[in-house]
Amino acid sequence: EESLQHGVSLFAYPYGSYDTFDDATIDALKAEGFGAAFTTIAGTNRPGTEVFRLRRTRISWVDQLPEFQITMAGALDWYAGYQWITSRGR
């Protein structure tokens, strides 16, 4: 905020997969006045998605409109399950 000379209301979790933040982290962000936070968990956000657990899906510069459309429709949502399973082994 000091460098930007502007308030920051959104947060992106460093390495934001399942095992890198928890309810205590979310509580700390809320206490600091953040309004939402982004994970690196793949998938689409649906109505009712908790705003401190927002998902992100990579869109590549090589993706064409059809790939973008199916990705935004949820085609990669399955990958969040894989991320959850693999985060449990760390």
FIBAFI-77229 format. One record per residue: x, y, z of N, C-alpha, C, O, CB in turn; residue in one letter; residue number from 1. Coordinates in pm, whole numbers, plus 32768, in hexadecimal, padded with zeros to 4 digits. Each point is the difference from the previous one (the first is absolute). Glycine has a CB too. Layout:
BEGIN
((X; Y; Z); (X; Y; Z); (X; Y; Z); (X; Y; Z); (X; Y; Z); "a"; NUM)
...
//
This chain:
BEGIN
((8052; 7F89; 8000); (7FAE; 8077; 8000); (8057; 807D; 8000); (7FE0; 8064; 7FBF); (7F6B; 7F1F; 80BA); "e"; 1)
((8122; 8076; 7FD1); (805A; 8074; 8003); (803C; 8018; 7F76); (8005; 8073; 7FD2); (802F; 7F61; 811F); "e"; 2)
((7FF8; 7FC4; 7ECC); (803B; 800E; 7F7B); (7F98; 802C; 7F9A); (801C; 8051; 7FA8); (808B; 7F00; 8092); "s"; 3)
((7EE2; 8079; 7FD3); (7F94; 8022; 7FA1); (7FC1; 8087; 801E); (7FC5; 8040; 7FA8); (800F; 7ECF; 803D); "l"; 4)
((803B; 811B; 8096); (7FBD; 8079; 8032); (7F69; 7FF6; 7FE8); (7FBD; 805E; 7FD7); (8113; 802A; 7FFC); "q"; 5)
((7F00; 7EFF; 8049); (7F72; 7FE4; 7FEE); (7FDD; 7F88; 8057); (8051; 7FA4; 800F); (7FAF; 80B8; 7F02); "h"; 6)
((7F8B; 7FA3; 8128); (7FD6; 7F90; 8052); (7FF0; 7F80; 7FB0); (7FDF; 8003; 7F89); (7FAF; 809E; 810C); "g"; 7)
((808A; 7EEE; 7FAC); (7FF3; 7F7D; 7FC2); (7F91; 7FB5; 8049); (8006; 7FEF; 807A); (80F0; 800C; 7F40); "v"; 8)
((7EA5; 7FD8; 7FFC); (7F8F; 7FBD; 8041); (7FF6; 7F6B; 7FDF); (7FAF; 7FB9; 803B); (7FDC; 8120; 7FC0); "s"; 9)
((80C7; 7EF8; 7FA6); (7FFE; 7F74; 7FD7); (8086; 7FC0; 801C); (8068; 8042; 7FFC); (7EED; 7FF2; 7F54); "l"; 10)
((80A9; 7F4A; 80CC); (807A; 7FB7; 8024); (800C; 7F84; 7FA9); (7F9B; 7FC0; 7FE2); (8059; 8095; 810C); "f"; 11)
((8085; 7F8A; 7EE8); (801C; 7F83; 7FB9); (805D; 7FAE; 8058); (806F; 802C; 801F); (7F73; 8040; 7EFA); "a"; 12)
((7FF1; 7F1D; 810E); (8052; 7FAB; 8056); (807D; 7FD4; 7FB6); (7FF7; 7FCB; 7F91); (7F3B; 7FE6; 80E9); "y"; 13)
((8144; 8063; 7FC1); (807A; 7FC9; 7FC3); (7FF4; 7F67; 7FFF); (7FDF; 7FC4; 8066); (80AE; 8102; 7FE9); "p"; 14)
((7F8B; 7EFD; 7F41); (7FF2; 7F6E; 7FF2); (7F75; 7FD2; 8029); (7FF4; 7F95; 803C); (8102; 8050; 7FEE); "y"; 15)
((7EA3; 8065; 7FB9); (7F7B; 7FF1; 8039); (7FB3; 7F81; 7FEA); (7F89; 8005; 7FDF); (8076; 80E1; 8007); "g"; 16)
((8040; 7EA7; 802C); (7FB8; 7F82; 7FF8); (7FC2; 7FDE; 8087); (800D; 804C; 8060); (808E; 7F64; 7EE9); "s"; 17)
((7F23; 7FDE; 80BE); (7FB4; 7FDA; 8077); (8050; 8004; 8082); (7FCB; 8028; 8068); (7FAE; 7F4B; 7F03); "y"; 18)
((8104; 8064; 808F); (804D; 7FF3; 807C); (804F; 807E; 8024); (8056; 7FFB; 8058); (7FB8; 7F14; 7F78); "d"; 19)
((7FD8; 8161; 7FED); (804E; 8078; 8019); (7FB4; 806E; 8049); (8039; 8069; 801D); (8046; 7F5E; 7F18); "t"; 20)
((7F03; 8022; 80E8); (7FB1; 8060; 804E); (7F92; 7FB2; 8048); (7FDD; 7F91; 7FD9); (8055; 812E; 7F84); "f"; 21)
((7F99; 7F7E; 810C); (7F96; 7FBE; 804C); (7FA2; 806B; 8039); (800B; 8075; 7FDE); (808E; 7EC9; 805C); "d"; 22)
((7F0B; 8098; 801B); (7F9F; 805E; 8039); (8043; 806F; 804F); (7FD1; 8072; 8000); (7F89; 7ED6; 800A); "d"; 23)
((8114; 8098; 8039); (8049; 8067; 804C); (803B; 8069; 7FA2); (8000; 8077; 801F); (8035; 7EDF; 8094); "a"; 24)
((7FFC; 807D; 7EDA); (8035; 805C; 7F9C); (7F91; 805D; 7FD0); (8013; 8079; 7FF5); (8099; 7EDD; 7FC5); "t"; 25)
((7EE1; 8071; 8029); (7F8E; 804E; 7FD1); (7FD5; 8064; 806A); (7FE5; 8074; 7FE1); (7FCF; 7ECC; 7F90); "i"; 26)
((8047; 8095; 810B); (7FDC; 805B; 806E); (8062; 8075; 8009); (7FD8; 8071; 8017); (7FC2; 7ECE; 8066); "d"; 27)
((80E7; 80A5; 7F6F); (8066; 8069; 8005); (7FED; 8063; 7F8D); (800F; 8079; 8013); (8092; 7EE7; 805B); "a"; 28)
((7F40; 806D; 7F1C); (7FE8; 8059; 7F8E); (7F86; 8058; 8017); (8001; 8077; 7FE0); (8068; 7EDF; 7F89); "l"; 29)
((7F2E; 806F; 80CD); (7F88; 804F; 801F); (8020; 806C; 8066); (7FD3; 8072; 7FF3); (7F9C; 7EC7; 7FDA); "k"; 30)
((80DE; 80A3; 8098); (8024; 8060; 8069); (8053; 8073; 7FC7); (7FFA; 8070; 8033); (8001; 7ED7; 8075); "a"; 31)
((8052; 809E; 7EF0); (8051; 8067; 7FC0); (7FB2; 8052; 7F9B); (8035; 805F; 7FC5); (8091; 7F11; 805C); "e"; 32)
((7EBC; 806C; 7FCA); (7FAA; 804F; 7FA8); (7FF9; 7FD5; 7F6F); (7FC9; 8047; 7FAC); (8069; 806D; 80E8); "g"; 33)
((8006; 7ED6; 7F4D); (7FF6; 7FD0; 7F76); (7F70; 7FD6; 7FE4); (7FB9; 7FD1; 805A); (8139; 7FE3; 7FAA); "f"; 34)
((7EE3; 805C; 7F80); (7F78; 7FE0; 7FDB); (7FF0; 7F79; 7FBD); (7F91; 7FCB; 7FF8); (804B; 8123; 7FF1); "g"; 35)
((8091; 7ED9; 7FE6); (7FFD; 7F7F; 7FBB); (808F; 7FD0; 7FEE); (805F; 804C; 800F); (7EC8; 7FEF; 7F78); "a"; 36)
((80E6; 7F43; 8058); (8085; 7FC7; 7FE8); (7FF8; 7F95; 7F95); (7F9C; 7FB8; 7FF3); (80A6; 8079; 80FB); "a"; 37)
((8029; 7FC6; 7EC5); (8008; 7FA3; 7F90); (8061; 7F8F; 801E); (806F; 8016; 8030); (7F5B; 80A4; 7F33); "f"; 38)
((800A; 7ECD; 8081); (8052; 7F88; 8010); (8041; 7FE1; 7F79); (7FED; 8049; 7F9F); (7F7E; 7F5D; 811B); "t"; 39)
((80E0; 7FED; 7F41); (802D; 7FCA; 7F80); (7FB7; 7F7D; 7FE3); (802A; 7FB2; 7FAB); (80B9; 80BA; 8073); "t"; 40)
((7EB0; 7F7E; 8028); (7FAD; 7F8A; 7FE8); (7FB5; 8015; 7F7D); (7FBF; 8066; 7FEC); (8028; 7F6B; 810E); "i"; 41)
((8024; 7FCD; 7EAE); (7FC4; 800C; 7F7B); (7F69; 7FF8; 8008); (7FC7; 7FC1; 805A); (8106; 7FDB; 7F41); "a"; 42)
((7EF3; 80A2; 8006); (7F71; 7FF2; 7FF4); (7FB6; 8083; 7FF8); (803A; 806C; 800E); (7FDC; 7EC3; 806B); "g"; 43)
((7F6A; 80C4; 7F6F); (7FAC; 8076; 7FF4); (7FC2; 8022; 8087); (7FF3; 7FAB; 8057); (7FDD; 801C; 7EB9); "t"; 44)
((800D; 80B5; 80FE); (7FBA; 802E; 8078); (7F6B; 8007; 7FE1); (7FD7; 803B; 7F9C); (80F4; 804A; 80B3); "n"; 45)
((7EE8; 7F40; 8004); (7F6F; 7FFB; 7FEF); (7FBF; 805E; 8065); (8040; 8029; 8061); (7FCB; 7EE8; 7F4A); "r"; 46)
((7F77; 8112; 8040); (7FBC; 804F; 8067); (800B; 7FB9; 8087); (7FEA; 7F88; 800A); (7F75; 80D6; 7F49); "p"; 47)
((80C3; 7FEE; 8112); (8010; 7FC8; 8085); (808F; 7FD8; 8022); (801B; 7FD9; 8072); (7EFE; 7FD9; 7F79); "g"; 48)
((8143; 8056; 7FB4); (808C; 7FE3; 801F); (802F; 8060; 806B); (7FE8; 8079; 7FF7); (8042; 7F32; 7F1E); "t"; 49)
((8019; 8021; 8150); (8032; 8051; 806F); (806C; 805E; 7FC9); (805F; 7FD2; 7FC0); (7F6E; 7F77; 80EA); "e"; 50)
((8025; 813A; 7F6D); (8056; 8063; 7FBF); (8091; 7FFD; 8031); (8055; 8042; 7FC4); (7EE2; 804A; 8021); "v"; 51)
((80E7; 7F2A; 8084); (808B; 7FF1; 802B); (803A; 7F7A; 7FD1); (806B; 7FD7; 802C); (7F64; 80B9; 809C); "f"; 52)
((7FE8; 7F2D; 7EDD); (802D; 7F81; 7FC5); (7FE6; 8001; 7F69); (7FE0; 7F98; 7FC5); (7FF3; 7FEF; 8115); "r"; 53)
((803C; 80ED; 7EE8); (7FE5; 800A; 7F71); (8067; 7FB0; 7FB0); (8078; 8005; 801C); (7F22; 80DE; 8007); "l"; 54)
((8034; 7ED4; 7F7B); (8056; 7FAD; 7FAC); (8033; 8051; 7F89); (7FC7; 8065; 7FDA); (7FB9; 7ECC; 806B); "r"; 55)
((80EE; 809E; 7F83); (8035; 803C; 7F87); (801B; 7F91; 7F9B); (802C; 7F93; 8024); (803B; 812E; 805E); "r"; 56)
((7F80; 7F5D; 7F03); (801C; 7FA1; 7F96); (8058; 8045; 7F9A); (7FE3; 806E; 7FD1); (7F42; 7F18; 8054); "t"; 57)
((8147; 8038; 7FBA); (805F; 8038; 7FA0); (7FC4; 8003; 7F74); (7FCA; 7F9D; 7FD0); (80F5; 8010; 80BC); "r"; 58)
((7F4B; 80C6; 7F37); (7FDB; 8010; 7F74); (8081; 8026; 7FB8); (8040; 8063; 8021); (7ECE; 7FE4; 8012); "i"; 59)
((8117; 7F6A; 7F6D); (807D; 8014; 7FB9); (7FEE; 8059; 7F86); (7F92; 800C; 7FCA); (80BB; 7F14; 8087); "s"; 60)
((801F; 811D; 7F85); (7FFD; 8054; 7F89); (7FE3; 7FAE; 7F83); (7FD8; 8037; 7F99); (80C8; 8066; 80D4); "w"; 61)
((7F75; 7EDF; 7F9A); (7FE4; 7FAC; 7F8B); (7F70; 7FCC; 7FFF); (7FD4; 7FC7; 7F9C); (811B; 7FF8; 8061); "v"; 62)
((7EC8; 8054; 8071); (7F75; 7FD5; 8002); (7FAD; 8051; 7F9D); (800A; 807A; 7FF8); (800F; 7F42; 80FA); "d"; 63)
((7F96; 7FFD; 7EC5); (7FA3; 8041; 7FA4); (7F78; 800C; 8045); (7FEF; 7FCD; 806F); (808C; 7FD6; 7EC6); "q"; 64)
((7F28; 809F; 808D); (7F7D; 8016; 803C); (7FBC; 7F7E; 802C); (7FC7; 7FFD; 806E); (8023; 80CE; 7F04); "l"; 65)
((8019; 7EC9; 8040); (7FC0; 7F84; 802F); (803B; 7FCB; 8083); (7FB7; 7FD5; 8058); (8019; 7FF5; 7EBA); "p"; 66)
((80B6; 8039; 80FA); (803F; 7FD3; 807C); (7FDA; 805A; 8075); (7FE5; 7FD0; 806E); (80DA; 7FD2; 7F0D); "e"; 67)
((7F40; 80DD; 806C); (7FD9; 805F; 8068); (7F70; 7FE6; 802E); (7FE4; 7FFE; 8078); (80B9; 80AD; 7F27); "f"; 68)
((7F0B; 7F40; 8002); (7F73; 7FEA; 8022); (7FEC; 7F81; 8054); (7FB8; 8003; 8063); (8008; 8072; 7ECA); "q"; 69)
((807F; 7F1D; 80AB); (7FEB; 7F85; 804D); (8044; 8007; 8089); (7FCF; 7FC7; 8061); (8021; 7FB9; 7EC9); "i"; 70)
((8081; 80C7; 80DD); (8043; 8012; 8081); (7FA7; 8051; 805E); (7FF1; 7FDC; 8074); (80F0; 8018; 7F1C); "t"; 71)
((7EE5; 8077; 803E); (7FA9; 8053; 8053); (7F7C; 7FBA; 8023); (7FBC; 8026; 805F); (80AB; 80A3; 7F37); "m"; 72)
((7F76; 7ED2; 801C); (7F88; 7FB0; 801D); (801C; 7F94; 8068); (7FA4; 7FBC; 802E); (8009; 8070; 7EEA); "a"; 73)
((80D4; 7FC3; 810F); (8021; 7FA1; 8068); (804B; 7F84; 7FD5); (800B; 7FA1; 804E); (7F30; 80B2; 801F); "g"; 74)
((80F8; 7FA9; 7F19); (8043; 7F89; 7FCE); (8078; 7FD6; 8053); (8024; 7F8B; 8001); (7F8F; 80B5; 7F1E); "a"; 75)
((808D; 801E; 8126); (8075; 7FDD; 8050); (7FE3; 7FF9; 8096); (805D; 7FF6; 8050); (802E; 8075; 7F01); "l"; 76)
((7EF8; 7F9B; 80D5); (7FDE; 7FFB; 808E); (802F; 7F7F; 8043); (801B; 7FFF; 8077); (7F20; 8092; 7F58); "d"; 77)
((80CD; 7F03; 7FE4); (802E; 7F7F; 8037); (808C; 800C; 803A); (8022; 7FB7; 805E); (7F4F; 7FD0; 7EFB); "w"; 78)
((80E0; 80D4; 8071); (808B; 800B; 802C); (800B; 802B; 8092); (8064; 7FE2; 8041); (7FDA; 8055; 7ED4); "y"; 79)
((7F5F; 800F; 811E); (8002; 8028; 808D); (8004; 7F84; 805A); (8041; 8001; 8068); (7F40; 80D3; 7F60); "a"; 80)
((8039; 7EC2; 8011); (8003; 7F83; 804C); (808B; 7FC3; 8002); (802D; 7FCF; 8068); (7EE5; 800B; 7F5D); "g"; 81)
((8130; 8028; 7FCA); (808A; 7FD0; 7FF9); (805A; 8054; 8059); (8055; 7FC9; 8047); (7F84; 7FE5; 7ECE); "y"; 82)
((8017; 80D6; 80E8); (8050; 8057; 8055); (7FEA; 7FE0; 8094); (805E; 8000; 804F); (7F97; 80B3; 7F00); "q"; 83)
((7F8E; 7F32; 80D6); (7FE1; 7FE1; 808B); (8042; 7F7E; 802A); (803C; 7FF8; 806B); (7EE9; 8080; 7F80); "w"; 84)
((80D2; 7F22; 7FC1); (803C; 7F7E; 8020); (8097; 800C; 800E); (803A; 7FCA; 805E); (7F0C; 7FC3; 7F27); "i"; 85)
((80FA; 80B7; 801F); (8091; 8008; 8004); (8032; 805B; 806F); (8071; 7FF0; 802E); (7F91; 7FE7; 7EDE); "t"; 86)
((7FAD; 8087; 8122); (802B; 8058; 806E); (8000; 7FB5; 8085); (8043; 802B; 805E); (7F61; 809B; 7F27); "s"; 87)
((8015; 7ECC; 8086); (7FF7; 7FB4; 807D); (807E; 7FB0; 801C); (8016; 7FD5; 8071); (7EF5; 801F; 7F6F); "r"; 88)
((8148; 7FF8; 7FBA); (8079; 7FB1; 8014); (8079; 8050; 802C); (806B; 7FC7; 8016); (7F3D; 7FA2; 7F41); "g"; 89)
((8048; 8119; 80B7); (8074; 8055; 8024); (8012; 8007; 8095); (805C; 8043; 8030); (7F82; 8042; 7F04); "r"; 90)
//
